[in-house]
Amino acid sequence: MAKKTFIKVRMVPESKPDSPYFYYLKKPAGGEKAKIKLSARKYNPSTRKHELFIEKKLPPHSK
């Protein structure tokens, strides 16, 4: 079976990381770009503005 080429990361607003709104993006699993933290300008409906979203760890899940 092949290795994954992308991993899922959670993007939260930089100004308010505990905000109820977040995005999920795909990030390369290996190589140079995998070591860089993602940041993207996305729309935040709670503030009704475009803001800088930064990469955070995925929340724990139960099986």
PETA-V25004 format. One record per residue. N is the residue number from 0. D_LAST is the distance of its C-alpha to the last C-alpha in whole Angstrom. Layout:
{{N;D_LAST} {N;D_LAST}}
//
This chain:
{{0;23} {1;24} {2;22} {3;21} {4;24} {5;22} {6;19} {7;18} {8;19} {9;19} {10;23} {11;24} {12;28} {13;30} {14;32} {15;29} {16;26} {17;24} {18;25} {19;23} {20;24} {21;23} {22;23} {23;20} {24;23} {25;22} {26;24} {27;25} {28;23} {29;26} {30;30} {31;32} {32;30} {33;27} {34;28} {35;29} {36;28} {37;28} {38;30} {39;31} {40;33} {41;31} {42;32} {43;30} {44;31} {45;31} {46;34} {47;35} {48;36} {49;35} {50;33} {51;32} {52;28} {53;27} {54;24} {55;21} {56;18} {57;15} {58;13} {59;10} {60;7} {61;4} {62;0}}
//
